[in-house]
């Protein structure tokens, strides 16, 4: 499993969006996979946060752009 166990975090901000049904099915399956791996349940919104967190941490081009100084100046990659 590529996702790490969740840790405490700052208070969250709410994001509302519509997700295709097939993605919901996959996310629910991933929740079951997480529970199987870590022997603790996880709610759907929490798994979405962990997937986004992991993606943003691992996306190399985004990280290069973010650390290049262009992010602060608002320049697109």
Buried (B, 14 or more C-beta within 10 A) or exposed (E): EEBEEBEEEEEEEEEEEEEEEEEEEEBEEBBEBBEEEBEEEBEEEBBBBBBEBEEEEEEEEBEEBBEEEEBEEEEEE
